[in-house]
Amino acid sequence: MKIICNREKLLGAFQIAAGIAPTRSPKEVLNNIKIDATEGRVVLMATDLEAGIRLEVENVQVLAPGRALLNVQRVGNILREASDEMLTIESTENSLDFTGSHSEFHLPRANPDEFPSVVEFAEESYFELPARLFKELVKRTIFATDNESTRYQLGGVLFEMDGEQITTVATDGRRLACMHGTGTSIGGFKNSGMSTIVPTKTLTLMDRSISEKDEMVHLAARSNDILIRTNRCTIYSRLVEGRYPNWRQVIPSREGKTRIEGMVGPFHTAIRQASIVADPESRGVEFVFGNGTLIVAARTADIGQSRIEMPIAYTGEEVKITMDYRFVLDFFKALDLEKNFAIEVRSNAEPAMFSTDDGYTYVVMPMART
């Protein structure tokens, strides 16, 4: 194998693929990224046996087709530290050589035939949706997963695809994020039930791999795994085992709730200010809506107290609720500052429900007042 490539473009693709390669593994071959150069096409492959990625590298000149293994740590360091704009990478019988105008590196050659195969996307039945929508579906839910348990049902995002609708759901038991969108079922694809739970690591990797040139994303969920494809990338991943909780039961009824509408930016600022003196353990902040004003307040005995006021459109009776400020800020961070939203509350004994006009719902459980 012999190729000439732009160092920075190869580094960008290499770092994405390296995100799935294990840092430590009893199988040393997995600590590598496989590069496969054919006529006019170069693909990087990485896997930890639970998930895998195939990523095409752009603007590479293939002088001699072939395959090689690139050690994640050593080759990653070469691509980051070298100052050459272009690099020639050649795999010989005994070594893997990197040559630029100012530097050269010679590494021991590993056998690419020992690297496990990485699944390609060959499905005829799948769900198609815009790449921008896919990124929003992930961005607005992934933060609500249970980060302490990667193999439990709450350690991933639930995907439901039925007809033209796609829904993503995430929860950690104290808040729930849900996003609806519209796509196209190709070849009669449909998944139902509570079993398509995609690990957060897979979704983070996929989000990073989507470029501005990618217009569509293809999803093919099967009984135990999922395949995700863009123009230049295919990701395979095993699903999180188990069945997801019945999330629809968590969405509260709107009946009897007070609805307050506003813009993300001012609310986000007020909550950040009030949280400066919030208890670092409970993280509770009180919200008081009424008489055209929102009061956001926090008090901690040995830290201090805060009281932030801002005008709102709601002029009805006073409604109070205490929530973990981090959970509320997570909702606002997933949206543009100019985005309009609504919050529906009734009392401190019932969950608050945030929503937008483009299919996003977010439920936060209240906290006991101190």
C-alpha positions in Angstrom: 0.0 0.0 0.0 1.2 3.5 -0.8 -0.9 6.7 -0.5 -0.4 10.5 -0.5 -2.7 12.4 1.8 -3.3 15.7 3.4 -2.1 15.3 7.0 -4.9 17.3 8.7 -7.7 15.7 6.7 -6.4 12.2 7.6 -5.9 13.3 11.3 -9.6 14.5 11.4 -10.9 11.1 10.1 -8.3 9.2 12.2 -9.5 10.9 15.5 -13.1 10.0 14.7 -12.3 6.3 14.1 -10.0 6.3 17.2 -13.0 7.2 19.3 -14.3 3.6 19.0 -11.0 1.8 19.3 -10.4 0.5 22.9 -7.5 2.1 24.8 -6.8 -1.2 26.5 -7.8 -4.6 25.2 -6.5 -8.1 25.7 -6.6 -8.3 21.9 -3.8 -6.0 20.9 -4.9 -5.9 17.3 -7.9 -3.8 18.4 -5.6 -1.0 19.4 -5.1 -0.3 15.7 -7.1 1.3 13.0 -7.2 -0.6 9.7 -6.7 1.4 6.5 -7.9 -0.1 3.2 -6.8 1.7 0.1 -8.4 0.7 -3.2 -8.6 2.5 -6.6 -9.7 6.0 -5.7 -11.0 5.2 -2.2 -9.5 5.0 1.2 -11.4 3.7 4.2 -10.5 3.6 7.9 -11.9 0.9 10.1 -12.0 0.5 13.9 -13.9 -1.7 16.3 -14.1 -2.8 20.0 -16.2 -5.8 19.0 -19.3 -4.1 20.4 -19.3 -1.4 17.8 -17.4 -0.6 14.6 -16.9 2.2 12.2 -16.0 2.4 8.5 -15.0 6.0 7.5 -14.0 7.2 4.1 -11.1 9.6 3.9 -11.4 12.4 1.3 -8.7 13.7 -1.1 -6.3 10.8 -0.9 -4.1 9.8 -3.8 -3.7 6.0 -4.0 -0.4 5.1 -5.7 -0.6 1.4 -4.7 -3.7 -0.3 -3.3 -3.4 -2.3 -0.1 -4.1 -2.5 3.6 -2.2 -1.7 6.8 -2.8 -1.4 10.5 -2.2 2.0 12.1 -1.5 2.0 15.8 -3.9 4.4 17.5 -1.4 6.0 19.9 1.7 6.1 17.8 0.2 7.0 14.4 -2.1 9.5 16.2 0.9 11.2 17.7 2.6 11.4 14.3 -0.4 12.9 12.6 -0.8 15.5 15.4 2.8 16.5 15.9 4.2 16.4 12.3 4.3 19.8 10.6 4.1 18.5 7.0 1.1 19.5 4.9 1.2 16.2 2.9 2.3 12.8 4.0 3.2 9.7 2.0 2.3 6.5 3.8 3.7 3.3 2.6 3.4 -0.3 3.9 6.4 -2.4 3.0 7.2 -6.0 3.8 8.9 -5.1 7.1 7.7 -1.5 8.1 5.1 1.2 7.9 6.7 4.4 6.6 5.5 8.0 7.0 7.4 10.5 4.9 6.9 14.3 4.6 8.9 17.2 3.3 10.4 17.7 6.8 10.0 14.4 8.6 9.9 10.7 8.3 8.9 7.9 10.7 9.3 4.1 10.4 7.1 1.9 12.5 7.0 -1.9 12.7 4.4 -3.5 10.4 1.5 -5.4 11.8 -0.6 -8.0 9.9 -3.8 -6.4 8.7 -5.4 -9.9 8.1 -5.6 -10.3 11.9 -8.0 -7.4 12.2 -11.7 -8.4 12.6 -14.1 -7.5 9.9 -16.3 -4.4 10.3 -19.9 -4.7 9.1 -20.9 -2.8 6.0 -24.3 -1.3 5.4 -26.1 -3.7 3.0 -29.7 -3.3 4.2 -32.5 -2.9 1.8 -35.0 -1.8 4.5 -34.1 1.2 6.6 -35.2 4.6 7.9 -34.0 7.8 6.1 -33.9 11.2 7.7 -32.1 14.5 7.2 -28.6 14.7 8.8 -29.5 17.9 10.6 -32.6 16.4 12.1 -30.6 13.4 13.3 -28.1 15.7 15.1 -31.0 17.5 16.8 -32.6 14.2 17.9 -29.4 13.2 19.5 -28.4 16.6 20.9 -31.8 17.1 22.6 -31.9 13.7 24.4 -28.4 12.2 24.9 -27.7 14.4 28.0 -30.6 12.8 29.9 -29.2 9.3 29.8 -27.9 7.5 32.9 -24.2 8.0 32.7 -23.4 5.7 35.6 -24.7 2.6 33.8 -23.7 1.9 30.2 -25.2 -1.6 30.0 -28.5 -0.8 31.7 -31.5 0.3 29.7 -31.1 3.9 30.8 -27.5 4.0 29.5 -28.7 4.7 26.0 -31.2 6.6 23.8 -34.4 4.8 22.7 -35.1 5.0 19.0 -38.7 4.4 17.7 -39.4 4.6 14.0 -42.9 4.0 12.7 -44.1 5.1 9.3 -42.7 8.6 8.7 -42.2 9.4 12.4 -39.0 9.0 14.4 -38.8 9.5 18.2 -35.8 9.5 20.5 -36.1 9.2 24.3 -33.7 9.4 27.1 -34.1 9.4 30.9 -32.2 8.9 34.1 -35.2 8.5 36.3 -35.3 12.1 37.4 -35.9 13.8 34.1 -36.9 12.7 30.6 -36.2 14.1 27.2 -38.2 13.3 24.1 -37.9 14.5 20.5 -40.1 13.8 17.5 -39.1 14.2 13.9 -40.2 13.1 10.4 -38.3 10.9 7.9 -39.0 8.2 5.3 -39.4 4.5 5.7 -37.4 2.7 2.9 -38.4 -0.8 1.9 -41.2 -0.9 4.5 -38.8 -0.5 7.4 -40.4 -0.3 10.9 -39.3 -0.9 14.4 -41.6 -0.9 17.4 -41.5 -1.6 21.1 -38.9 -0.6 23.7 -35.8 -2.5 22.6 -33.9 -0.3 20.1 -31.7 1.4 22.8 -28.5 2.9 21.2 -25.5 3.4 23.5 -24.5 7.0 24.1 -20.9 6.2 22.9 -22.2 5.2 19.5 -24.4 8.3 19.2 -21.6 10.6 20.2 -19.3 9.0 17.6 -22.0 9.3 14.9 -22.6 12.9 15.7 -18.9 13.6 15.3 -18.8 11.8 12.0 -21.5 13.7 10.3 -20.0 16.5 8.1 -21.6 19.5 6.6 -21.7 17.7 3.2 -23.9 14.9 4.6 -27.5 15.5 3.7 -29.1 12.2 4.9 -28.7 9.5 7.5 -29.8 5.9 7.1 -30.8 3.9 10.2 -31.3 0.1 10.1 -32.3 -1.3 13.5 -32.3 -5.0 14.0 -33.0 -7.3 16.9 -29.6 -6.9 18.6 -27.8 -4.2 16.7 -28.1 -1.0 14.6 -26.4 0.2 11.5 -26.1 4.0 10.8 -24.9 5.3 7.5 -24.0 8.7 5.9 -22.3 9.4 2.6 -18.8 8.6 3.8 -19.4 6.7 7.1 -21.0 3.5 8.4 -21.3 2.7 12.1 -22.3 -0.6 13.6 -23.2 -1.0 17.2 -24.8 -3.6 19.5 -27.9 -2.3 21.3 -28.2 -1.9 25.0 -29.8 -5.1 26.4 -33.2 -5.0 27.9 -36.5 -3.2 27.4 -37.0 0.5 27.9 -39.5 1.7 30.5 -42.9 2.9 29.3 -41.8 6.5 28.8 -45.2 7.7 27.7 -46.6 7.2 31.2 -44.0 9.8 32.4 -45.3 12.6 30.2 -47.7 14.5 32.5 -51.2 15.6 31.5 -51.5 19.2 30.5 -54.9 19.5 32.3 -54.9 22.0 35.1 -51.3 23.2 34.4 -50.2 26.8 34.1 -48.4 27.5 30.8 -45.7 30.1 30.6 -44.0 31.0 27.3 -40.6 32.7 26.8 -37.3 32.8 25.0 -34.4 30.6 26.0 -31.7 33.3 26.3 -33.1 35.4 29.2 -34.2 32.3 31.2 -30.8 30.6 30.7 -29.1 33.7 32.0 -31.3 34.1 35.1 -30.9 30.5 36.1 -27.1 30.6 35.7 -27.0 33.7 37.9 -29.2 32.2 40.6 -27.3 28.9 40.7 -24.1 30.6 41.8 -25.0 30.2 45.4 -27.1 27.0 45.1 -26.3 24.1 47.4 -23.6 22.0 45.6 -25.2 18.8 46.7 -28.9 19.3 46.3 -28.6 21.9 43.5 -32.1 23.1 44.1 -33.3 26.4 42.8 -36.8 27.8 43.4 -38.9 29.2 40.5 -41.8 31.5 41.2 -44.0 32.5 38.3 -46.7 35.2 38.7 -47.9 38.7 38.2 -45.7 39.2 35.1 -42.5 38.2 36.8 -40.3 35.2 37.2 -38.2 35.0 40.4 -35.4 32.5 40.4 -33.9 32.1 43.9 -31.4 29.9 45.8 -30.2 29.9 49.3 -27.4 27.9 51.0 -26.5 28.5 54.7 -22.7 28.7 54.4 -22.6 30.1 50.8 -25.2 32.8 50.5 -28.5 33.5 48.7 -29.6 34.9 45.4 -32.8 36.4 43.9 -33.0 37.1 40.2 -36.1 38.7 38.7 -37.1 38.9 35.0 -40.3 39.9 33.3 -42.5 37.2 31.7 -45.8 37.2 29.8 -47.7 35.3 32.5 -49.8 37.5 34.7 -51.8 34.9 36.6 -51.7 33.6 40.1 -48.4 32.7 41.6 -47.0 29.2 40.9 -43.9 27.8 42.7 -41.7 24.9 41.9 -38.1 23.8 43.0 -35.9 22.0 40.5 -32.3 20.9 40.0 -30.9 23.8 38.1 -28.5 21.5 36.1 -31.5 19.7 34.7 -33.2 23.0 33.6 -29.9 24.3 32.1 -29.4 21.1 30.1 -32.7 21.8 28.4 -31.7 25.3 27.5 -28.2 24.3 26.3 -29.8 22.0 23.7 -31.5 25.0 22.1 -30.6 28.2 20.4 -30.7 31.2 22.6 -33.4 32.8 20.3 -35.6 29.7 20.5 -39.1 30.1 22.0 -40.3 27.5 24.5 -43.1 26.8 27.0 -43.0 25.5 30.5 -46.1 24.0 32.1 -46.3 23.7 35.9 -49.0 23.2 38.5 -47.3 22.9 41.9 -44.2 21.6 43.5 -45.9 18.2 43.8 -46.0 17.6 40.1 -43.3 17.5 37.4 -42.7 20.5 35.2 -42.9 20.0 31.4 -40.9 22.0 29.0 -41.7 22.0 25.2 -40.9 23.7 21.9 -43.0 24.0 18.7 -40.8 21.5 16.8 -41.5 18.3 18.7 -39.3 18.6 21.8 -40.6 17.7 25.2 -38.7 17.6 28.5 -40.0 16.6 31.9 -38.3 17.4 35.2 -39.3 16.0 38.5 -39.6 18.6 41.3 -37.5 18.7 44.5 -38.6 19.1 48.0 -38.4 22.7 49.3 -35.7 23.3 51.9 
